[in-house]
Amino acid sequence: MNIELLIIGNEVLIGHTQDTNSHWMIRKISKYGHRIKRITTIGDDLDEIANVIKDILKRKPEILITSGGLI
């Protein structure tokens, strides 16, 4: 299964917050025999988010998971 993960947050990019959601999702998804094929991390810029989502959708993932708001 083609699964992509998009992590959104300036706090992750600057190293203020560790991205623990990716690791958690990888563990959960792998329990069902699937794997995340790509993880993309971007900032909180709305235009960048829209453009990256468009790019991801061009690759036609079966599932796109987004995560943000890490504190």
C-alpha angles and dihedrals in degrees: 000000000000106000125170129189124208116197113196124194142100088217090065094046094053093045095246092121129030116231101239094155093073092054092047092049093047090054093047095046093046090057087068094049096258132112137205107246098194138016119196123189121198139162130258096271109130095212091050091049091052093047094047092048089051090051092048092049090053087064087056102227115191089222131021116191119192125196131182145139097073113171 
